[in-house]
Amino acid sequence: MPYPSLKYSFINQCVRLSKFALIACMVTSCSSKNDDVQQVSGAPANEAPAATTELRGVTPKSAAIDADLQSAQRLPDVPVKDLYPSLRNRAEAGDLEAKRQLFLVFNECRLAMQAERPMDYSNSQVSPEILKASGKTREQFLADQQLSSLTFTEEKLKQCEGIPGDAQKETARWLKEAAEGGDTYARLAYYNYLDLIVGDQQEQAVSAEKVKQFNDDSYRYIKSVADAGNPDGLFTLGTAYQRGIITPKDSVRAYAYKKAAGQLTPIGGNDQILDLMAQSMTPSELRKANQLAATLAQRSKK
């Protein structure tokens, strides 16, 4: 899994997750280890980007899962300075929802404060469908995204002034506690925050044991979501097996988990992804992968 860089936009940051947004984080500018290619979703600057895989014909079950993830990221419409004390008290008392929400609040502030310079959208890719719906040229659309991002960042920084300075040091704590408590959103999000949990690249280089623990925890969290039959968990685990960062590469499992996710929830482009993966697999590997995919999908439907 690629790890987030310290330069974020509020268009492509991994703060808020929609369906398969963790996968979007793997292939957009959230990463410091992937190609420097941005894909702009057209989401308002204060909302999560849609995943780079378009979803069509979402089934009732997948719609419910999507709604659950969206709901998990929705914060009360209360000023941060008023929201923080209440969330803190509830989180300290063991409230899982409050722990997740504290992480969301703190992380948005953390990212706003780390934005060293505005994101340059000039080379960003925008889907033709989004341009058609917006009625704008690519240049007009990206200029609007740039302005929205800057405006949102300024507003977020003002809101964050209502949080005690040292409180944000606990961002990692609340993400970890929410994930350990079994929160689905936190378990999927954890995968993206090596820099938050372990430290910057310099710290990572001298903290092999911490990095290993992070990888082990990330794998355990994602697998638990996948084992529960959640398509987001299945697809993300497939990508983990494909990339071989938090777990050894396994082409059979990578193919199987991605195919199972697509069988539960239609994922635009997934068939093409699977076709490309299949080209580097032997007939025996492909047969095993298809058998495993069928088992995973059947188990997830129960």
Summary of the structure (lengths in Angstrom):
residues: 302
radius of gyration: 19.2
end to end distance: 29.2
largest distance: 59.7
contacts: 990
relative contact order: 0.13
helix: 64%
strand: 2%
